[in-house]
Amino acid sequence: MKKFILPSLILVVISFIPLLFKDPVTGMTPGYINWSDNLITFLIILLVVRRYKLVYFNGSISFGNAFKYGLKISLCYAVIASIVFLIYAKINEDSLLKEMKNAFEIIQEKQMETQGSSSASNEKIMNTMFSALSNPYIMSVMKLLGALIYGLICSLISAAILKSKTENEN
């Protein structure tokens, strides 16, 4: 279990770096920072699974074992990240709500520019989304699901890259 915790903690620290680079007006993180964070996360999962392949399987690993190991790392990462994010959201609840409100206002302004006017149903949907997403527990569950999905994808790609090609001996 210890071999999953350290890579997961490294991934958690890396996943919270984009929170440091938020735009003060909109409260949103620039896209290139999010993409670089995702790339670094993928590379860390790939390197940890590769290390596992070299140390425990002497350089030969099946797709299933590589996927299973990557999935365990991703699961630990998702759980730890959601707990840390819940603590972060509880501590910074006021600033997160203000940033979210600014982001929703920008979205509504862009909708009004493209559609001409906002309908009552759009405003109702936006208010419902804001009230749901302003709950720190729902934000934490969304972080958990996002990390699980991204970890699953990274684990599949890593396992496909690192699987050993066996030769048929007849």
N, C-alpha and C positions, 0 to 999 in steps of 0.2 A: 504494500500500500504506500510505503514511503516513496517508492520510485515514481508514483503518480502525483504526489503532492507538490514536490519542488517544481516540476515543469508547469503545473497548474498555477502555482503562485506567481511564477514568472509571467505567464500569460495574463493573469489578472492585473498585474502591475502594468503591463504593456497595454491592456485594453482600457485602462483609465487615463492614459496619457492624452488622448484627444479631448478629455474634459478640461485640460489646461489651456487649450487653444481655441476657446469659444470666442466668437465675434461678440463684442459687448452690446451691439445694437440689436442684432437678431437673436443672439443666444445660440446660434448654430455653429457647428464645427465645419471648417472648410472640407470639401470633398477629398482633396488630395491627402489630407491627414488621415481620414477614415480609410482610404484605400491603402495607404502605406501601413497603417495599423493592421489591416486584414492580411496584407502580404507578409508582414513580420510574424503574425500569428501562424500562418500556414507554414512558413519556413521553420519555425520552432517545432511545430508538431512533426514536420518531416524529419528534422534532425534528431529529435528524440526517438522517433520510431526507428530511424537508421541506426542510432546508437544501440537501441534494444536489439536490433537485428544482428549487429556485430558482436555484442557482448554475450547475449544469451543463446543465440542460434548459430554462432560461428559463421556468420555471413550468408546464411541460407534461411529464408523465412517464407512461409506460405502467405497467400493473400489474406486468408482468414485470421491468422495470428497477428499479422501487421494491422489489419483493420480493427481487431479486438483491442489491441494495445492502444491504438490511436483513439478509439472510442472511449476507453477508460480514462485516458488523459482528458478528453473533451468533456466527459461527464463530471469529473472532478473540477475542471475549470469552470464549467457552467454553474455548478452549485456554489463554489466559492465566490465567483463573480457576482452571482445574484445576491448572496448574503452581504458582500461588501457594498454592492450598489444600494441595497436597502438601507444600510447604515448611512451611506453617503446621502441618499435621498431624504432620510429623516433629519439629518443634520442641516442640510441645505434646502429644506422644503420651500422656504419663501423665495429664494433666488431661482430655484427650478420652476416654480409656478410663474414667476414674472417672465422668465425666458420663454416658457412654453406659451404664455399669453401673447408675447410679442411675435413668436413664430406663427401662431394661429391668426393674428391680425394681418401679418404679411401675406399669409395664404389667402385670407378673405379679400385683401386688396387686389391680389393678382387675379382672383376669380372675378372680381367686379370689372377689372380691366378687360378680361377676355370675354365674359358673358354679358357685360353691360350693366347688369344689376344682380343682386343676390336675392334668391328666392327665400321664402320662409323655411322651406324644407332644408335648404343648404345650411342656413343658420342653425336650425334645430340639430342637424347632424353634427355640425362643428361644435356646438355647445355640449352635445352628448359625448363626443370624442374627448373634448377638453375635460369634462367632469370625470370621465373614466380614466384618462391618462394622467390626471393630476393626483391620483391615489398612488402613494409610494409602493404599496404592495403590488399593485397591477404593473407598475413600472419594473419592479423587481422580477415578476413573472415573465414579462416581456424580455427582459435581459436574459433570463434563464433559457427561454425558448430560442431566442436569437443565437445565443452561444451554443446551444445544443445543435441547432440546424447547421450553423457554420462549422462546428467541430465535426459533425457527421460528414459534411462535404470534404473537409480537409483530410479526415481519416480515410475516406474512400480514395481520394487522389493519392495520398501518401502510400496507401497499401498497393495501389495499382503501379506506382512508380517503383516501389521497393521490393515487390514480390520477386522471388527467385524463379528463374526459368529452369525447370528440370528437364533433363534429357531422358528420352525413352530408351531404356537399355533392354535390348532383346538378345 
